[in-house]
Amino acid sequence: MVFKAGDPPRYAYLLQSGRVEVVLEDGTVVSTLEAGAIFGEMALIEDSPRSAGVRAIEATNCILITRQEFERRLEKSDPFVRSMLKILAQRLRITNEN
């Protein structure tokens, strides 16, 4: 497991190689991600615990993006874009919970 649902948000991840699955607490796989994908960003955007877990399904290599680096980059973006990201993350979380 890279992280579990409920874990605190410390990093976002840029998947350089390998594959991972995004898994809900009930074990449902909602997505399989491959090289080039970013994951773990929702919890950083919302500053809330992880809404799903991520597990590696083969050997993976990731670049860690710290909360500080993520926030620094987000602060440079347009305020409209920041607001839209927060709204979309909240809506996705609600959808996953239902």
C-alpha positions, -999 to +999 in steps of 0.1 A: +000+000+000+012+035-009-014+049+015-048+039+029-081+057+031-081+079+062-044+085+061-033+122+065-023+140+033+015+144+033+024+140-004+010+138-039+028+113-062+039+115-098+040+079-110+072+075-132+069+038-138+047+008-128+010+007-121-011+014-090-048+009-082-070+034-064-091+014-039-121+024-018-123+012+019-147-016+008-121-030-016-136-016-048-110-007-074-120+026-089-090+032-111-058+018-124-030+044-130+001+041-151+033+061-157+027+098-160-003+098-136-005+120-105-023+107-074-029+117-038-036+153-049-072+154-037-064+152+000-038+180-005-064+202-023-090+197+004-066+194+033-085+163+045-077+126+051-073+104+021-107+094+006-093+062-009-062+040-007-036+034-034-017+001-038+011-008-062+002-037-084+037-040-098+071-024-091+067+013-091+088+044-090+072+077-078+084+113-073+070+126-041+055+161-042+055+176-007+025+195+006+046+226+007+057+222-030+021+214-040+007+244-022+034+267-037+025+256-072-012+259-065-008+294-051+008+304-084-023+293-104-053+315-112-078+319-083-105+306-105-086+274-112-079+269-075-116+272-067-126+248-095-100+222-082-115+224-047-151+221-060-142+191-082-123+174-054-153+178-031-177+165-056-156+135-064-153+127-027-190+129-022-195+106-053-170+081-039-188+081-005-222+072-020 
